[in-house]
Amino acid sequence: MFNTVSTMWSWWWGGSDEKDELSRVIVTALVSIFAVLIWFLWASKKSRKVIPPLPPGPRGLPLFGYLPFLGTELHRKFEELAGVYGPIYKVWLGQKLCIVVNSPSLVKEVVRDQDAIFCNRDPPIAALVSTFGGIDIAFSSYGPDWKKLRKIFIRDMLSNANLNSSCTLRREEIKKSIKYVYDKIGTPIDLGELAFVTVVNAVTNMLWGDTLQGGEEATNVGAELKKLLAEQMVLFGKPNVSDFFPVLARFDLQGIEKKSKRNFQWVERILDSAIEKRMNSDTGKEEGTGKIEQRKDLLQILLKLSEQNDSATSISITQVKALLWDIMVGGTETTATVVEWVMVELMRHSKVMRKVSEELTEIVGLDSLVEESHLPKLHYLDAVVKETSRLHPPLPFLVPRCPSQSSTIGGYYVPKGTRILLNVWAIQRDPMIWENPLEFQPERFLTNPSKMDYTGKDFKYIPFGSGRRICAGLPLAEMTQTYIIASFLHSFEWKLPEGTQLEISDKFGIVTKKLKPTVAIPAPRLSKFELYTK
């Protein structure tokens, strides 16, 4: 062996004297051993790289973790834990590790500094079975398919041109709701159902040129659909044993998968019927008159894409339904929820209601209905809606994220596959961030309106999310919710039925809604009878 090592290193020594051969061999061996030792120490140090600790968190039970202590109001429980463990903490739910982020600076790490790592999803079973296996925009993993769908959603479906061209449709549906309320003057009306039917009619009219029809029939169908979707939002957010113990998923112990499938099948029948009707209608036009409509509804745009052969732009019929589902469900549930909470807060705060009414009278006038062109001028109402979304964020944890690789947040270790909850509920009520956080003060959004908006740039206020996964339907949602609220408030005065009190309890779900219906009695406010009936 010595001879071999000596031969390998002979170029270095360059000598040939046999008397020094043994010395050269010994020195060469020592140098080789020293080099190997240095390499081993370096590799050993690298392999023992220190991994940061997991965040602090509450103790749970063996196997079950913190599951038995969650209760039903997760947004309040997690806010309570934030007060104990600080800006970031861990919660073991069965075999699933959840990390809850409760500060704007750490939210920034997730949605901006490491957005590419944390922009994946960890959909619960309830979401998988009701979103075609999680292929929609909300729950699909970050990748080429998601990018393509989101691009279609924003560029082809909710472009400025399409939003502007569908203005008339939204106006028509809001006028129908105004007429419906006028016919019910003096009688109690469920504001949540009214908002939902208005939103769903406006949205479906945009999607495929049809609605729930009108009158009592629409109200009954809308009430059933509202009830069904509200239940689905609860199922999306409800802790499910099948999610936390995968080995038990086949048993569906809580029946969440079964209920989600039932609800989804009800909505899918609506989607299938609309697609079939649109495809037959378009075929008839091609074979008959050959006339082409001037304005295409959004379903026509999607069906056109499904017929293309280009893999970069074409989509399947299942993806068509997934995009329709995103707008129909995401665009109706959150918007109707915000509308109801705004009406609740205004009826609780008469001075704020009066200011909103005065602004509407000044900007719109009592001899006119609200138009979308009025909305940018309604600054105080805009502040009211934003303050409501601060106190009652539609999605208290947004849609949970999941890191595609192990990383760190705030110096703490976050393993790959962890469920990340951005605790918007706690952040937007944090007394260290907001002055008098539990008080309803729209004026706080008037001081710097350009900064405090929905774009997710200020991480202490992100009701619609931030980063790559910010709500794709934000432009439509912002416009629709403000238009409906302004129209209802401008056209009518709203009061509680005599002898009743306003109840503000909520019910946790991925969308947190009012626990009990908000019922109010309308009275006409406009100066012209024709505005209600034409």
N, C-alpha and C positions, 0 to 999 in steps of 0.2 A: 504493500500500500504506500509505504514511504517513497518507493521509486516512482510510483504513479503520480503522487502529489508533486514530487520534485520535478518530474517531466513537465507537468502542467504549468509550473511556475518558473521553469528554467529561462523563459524569455525575460523575466523580471531581473533575475540575478545576473544572467549573462556570463557567468564564470564557467571554467572547465577543469579547475584544479581538483584532482581526486581527494587531496588532503582535506579540502573544505566541504566535501560532499555531505558528510554527516551533519555538519553545522547548518548547512543550507536546508537540509531536509527538516531538521528540528525547528528552525525558525519559520519555515514555510508552514509546517503543521500548526505551530502556535498561532500564526496569523490567521490561518483558515479557521481554527477553532474559535478565535476571538471574533471573527466576522460572523460566524454562524451564531455565536452567543448574542451578539448585538442584534442580529436579525430576529432571533427568537424572542428577545426581550421586547423589541418593537412590536412584533406581531401579537405577543401576549398582552401588552398594554392596549393595543387597538381592539382586541377581542373583548377586553374587560371594560369597554367604554361605559361610563356611568349613565344609566337611564334615569331620567327625572322621575320623581314619585307621581302617583296618581293624585288628583285633587282630594281634599278632605271631603267628608260626607258622613251622613248618618249611619249608625250601625243598623244592620238588619238581622234577620234570622238566617241560620244555615239553610242553604238551598233556596229559600224563598226571597232572601234579600229584604228590601224595604216594601215589597208588594203588600203585605198585610196592613201597612200603616198609611197607605196612600189616601184612602177615602175616595169620595166622588168628586170633590172640587180640587182637581189637580193644580189649577192655576193659583189658588190660594195656598195650598199646601207647599208648592214650590216657592212661592213668595215668602212664606214663613221660614222655609229652610235657607233661603238666601239671606235672611236676617241673622241666621245663626252661623252659617258657614262662609258667608262673604260672596265675592264676585264670581266664584266658580266652585262647583262642588260635584261630586259623583253620587249616583244612586244606583245600586244594584237592584234590578228588577228581575228576579229569577236568574237566568244565565245571561241576561242582557245588561251590559254596562251602559248607563246613560250619564252624560255629562251636561250639566245645566250651566249656561253662561248668563250672568246677571249684570254685566257692566258694559257701557258703550265702548270702552277701550278694548275689551276682550272680544266684543262683537266685531270690532274692526279687524282684529287678527283673523277672525273666521271668514268674514265676507269680503274682505279686501286683500289683506296681506297674504292669506293662504286660500283664497277663493277657489283656485283650481283643485286643491286637495279636498276642500270641504263642501264642494258643490254637488256631491252625490246624494242620493236618497236612501232611506232605509224604510221602505213602505211596510206598514202592518198588513196582516192578512186581509183585513177589511178593505183596505185600499186596493190590494192586488186583485181581489175577486170582483171589484166594481170599477176597475179601470183597464179592463182587457189585459190583465197581467202586468199592470204598471207600465203601459206604453204611452200614457198621455204626457203632457208637458209637466204637470205638477209632480208626478211620482216617478217618472222614468230617470234612469241613471244618466249622468253627464256623458255625452258621446256624440257620434255622428248623427244618429237617429234623432236624439233630443235637439241638436242644433238645427237639423232640417225642419222639424216640426215647429220649433219656436220661430224660425225665420219665416215659415209659411204663415204662422199665426200673426206675426207682427206686420210682415210686408204685404201679404195677400188678403188677410182677413180684417185686421184692425188698422189698416193704413189710414192716414188722414183723409184721403179721398173717399174711402169706404165709410168712414165715420161721418163725414160731411154729407155724403149722398143718402145716408140712412137717417138723417135728422128728421125728415118728414114722418118716418115710421115711428120714431120715439114720440114725436109730438102727437100723432094720432092716438097712440095708446094712452098717453097721459090725459088727453082730452076725454077719452072714454072713461077713465077712472074718475075724472072730475064730474062728468055727467052722472056716473053711478053714485057717487057720494051725494051729489045734489038731490038725487031722487030719494036719498035716505036721510035728508035733513031732519034733525031732531031725534034721530034714533042712534043707539050705540053702534059703533063700527070698530071691528078688530083692525087696528092699524098695521099689525104685522102681516095679516093676510092681504090687506089692501096693497101694501108695498110689494109683497111677493107677486101677486097677480099682475100688478103693473109692470114690474121688472121682467117677469117671465114672458109676458106678452110682447114687450118691447124687444126682448132678446130673441125669442123664436121668430118674430116677424123679420128681424134682421137675418136670422140664420136660414130660414127656408120659406119666408113669405106667408106664414100662417100663424095663428095664435090659438089661445084656448077659447076663442069666440068671445061672447060678451054676456053681460047680465048675470043672473043667478047661477047659470050653468058654469060659466067661467069661474065664478067664485067657489063653487063646490069642487070643481076639478082642481082649481088652484089650491084650495084648502087641503085636499088629499095629497097633492104633489108636495106642498109645503111641509106637511106632516111627515111624509116619506123621506124627503131630503134632510129635514131637521134630524130625524132619527139616524140617517146615514152619517151626518156630521158628528153625532155623538159616538157612533160605532167606530169612526175613524180615530177618535181621540181616546176611546175607552181602553184602559189596560186589559190586554187579552192574554190569558195564560198560554194560548197557542203561540204567541209571538215570543214569549219569554222562556218557554220550555218546548222547543221544536219537536221533541219526541212525543209530545202530547197533542200536536197539531191535528193529527188524524181524528181525534175524538171530538174536537170542537166543543169543549166542555161548557163554555158559556153561550154557545149558539150564535156567536157573533158572525162567523162565516156564513151560516145558513141565512141569517137575517140580511146580511149584506148582499148575498146572491139574490134573495127575493126582491129587495129594493131595486137592485141594479136591473133585474129582468123587467121590472115595471117601466123603468126609464128607457131601457134599450128598445122596448116595443115602440115607444114614441119615436126614437131615432130611426128604427127600421122603417116605420110607416112613413116618416118624412122623406127618407131616402128613396123608397119605392115610388112614392107619389111624385117626387121631383124627377126621377129617372123616366117614369112613364110620361110625364108632362113634357119633358124635353124631347123624348122620342116622337111624341105626337106632333110637336111643332116641326121637327125635321121632316117627317113624312107627309105632313099636311101643308100648311100655308108657307112654311119655311121662314116665317117672321122671327126676328130675334128681338128679345126684350132689351130695352135701353139700359136698364139697371139689373145686374145679376145679383141674386142673393148669395150669401156666403157659402151655402151648400153647393150651388152651381160651380162656384170657384173651386171648391174642394174636389168635386166629382170630375171636373176638367183635369185636375192634377192627377187623379187616380187613373186616368186613361193614357197618360204619357208613358213613354218607354224609357225616358232618361232617369236613371237611378238616382241622380243628384236632386231631382225635383219631384219625382213621382211618389205617390203614397198609396197604401192599400186601403181597401174599404174599411178595414178595422181601424186604421189610423184616422180615416175620415171621421168615424164615429167617436174616436177618442178626442179629437179636436172639438167636435160638437159637444161632447160631454163636458169638456173643460169650460166652455163658455156657458152652457146651459146650467151647469151646477155651480161652478165657481163664480160665474157672473151674477147669478140670482141670489144664492144663499148669503154671500158676504154683503152684497149691496142692500138687500132687503133688511138684513140685520142692522146695518148702519143706519138706515132710514128709521127703523123703529126706535133705536137707542137715541137718535137725535130728537125725535118727537117726545120721548120720555123725558129727556133732560130739559127740553124747553118747557114742558108742562110743569116740571118741578121748579123752574126758575122763571117766574113771570116777568122780571125785569129784562132778562135776556130775550124772552119771547117778544116783548114789546119793541126792543131795539131791532130785532129781525124784521118785524112787521113794518116798522117805520122805514127801514132800508128798502124793503120790497115796494112800499108805496112810492117812495121817492124815485127809485130806479125804473120800476115797471109801470106804476100807475094803476089805480083801481078800475080803469076802463080797458085794461088789456090783460091777457094771459102772459105768463112767463114764457120767454123764448130762450133757446140756448145762447143766443147772442147777448142776453142780459147777464149770464153767469159770471163772466170775468169782472163785472162791476160790483158784484155782491160780496164785498170784502168781509163784512161782519159775519154773514152767513157762512162763508168759507172758514172763518175762524171757529165758528160754532161746530161745524162738521169735524174739523181737525181736533178740537178739544174733546169732542165725543169719542173720536177714534183713539185718542190718548187714554182716556179712562176706560173705554170699552173696545180694545183692539179686537177686530173680528176673529183673528187667529192669535190667541195669546202666546203661542210658542212658534208661530209661523208653521211651515212644514218642516219636520225634523230633517237634519242633514246627517251625513255619514262620511267620514274621511276615507279616501281611497288608499291611503297609506298611513302608517303611524306617524304622529307629529306631536307638537306641543301647543298648548294654549296657556298663556300667562306663566310659562315656565313649568307647567305640569304636563305629564305624559298623557297622550291620547292615543290608545291603540287603534289600529285599523279596524273598521267595522263598528265602532262605538256609535251610539245614537246621540246626536248633538241637538240640544234644545236651546234655542235663543229665547230667553225669558223676557219677551217684549212686555208682558203684563207687569212684571216687577220693575223693569227699567223705567217704564213710562209712569210709574207711581212712586218712584224712589225719592224720598225727601232730601237725599243728598244731591239730587239732580234738579228737582222741580220744587219751586216754592209753593207751599200749601198744596201738595200733590193731589189730595182727595177732594179739593174744591173745584167746582166747575167754573173756570175762568177763561172764556174765549179770548179775552184781551191779551193773554200771553202770546197768542199767535199773530197779533197785529204789529208787534214791535219790529219783527224781522221776517216778514212773510216769505221773502225769496229764499231764506235759509231753511225755515221750518216748513218744508213741503213733503211730498210723498216719494221723492226720488231716492231716498235711502242714503243721502250723503251725510246727514247728521245722525249719528248712531244712537242718540238718545231718543230718537223718534222715528221708528221704522214700522208703522202698521202694515205696510205693503211689502216689507222685506227690503233686501239690498243685495248688491252684487249680481252675479250671473243669474241667480234664481229669484230675482225680484219679480213680483207679480206681472206676468206678461199682459194681462188684461187691464192694467192700471189706467190707461187713458179712457177706456170705455167705462170702467167702474167709477172713476172720479166724476166724469161728465154725467152719467146716469143718476148716481145717487144725489148729486147736488140739484139736478134738474127736477127730480121727483120731489125732493124735500121743499124746494122753493115753490113748486106748483101747488103742493098741498097747503103750505102755510099762507101763500098769497091768496088762494081761492077761498079758504075757509078759516074760521076761528075754531079752535078745538078746546073743549072742556071735558073734565071728567064727569061721568054720571053722578047725580046727586047722591050723597051718602057713601061714596066709594073713595078709597085712597089709592095712590099710585104705588104699585109694588115694583121694586127694582131688583129682585133676586134674579140670578142668572143660572144657566145650566151648562156645565162644561162639555165641550166637544172640541174637535179640531177648529170648529167655528162656535164661539160661545154666544148663545142666544139668551133671550129673556126666558125665565122659567115659566111665567104666566103671561097670557095674552094682554096686550095693552089696548084697552077699550076706551074710546072717546066719542063725544057727540059733536058733530060739525054744525056750524052756522055759516050762512053765506057772507062773504066779505066784499065781493066785487060789486060794482055799481050797475052793471048791465046784466039783465036776465039772460040775454042771448049768449053771453059768454059761457054759460053753463050748459046750454042745450044745442048749440049749433055744431 
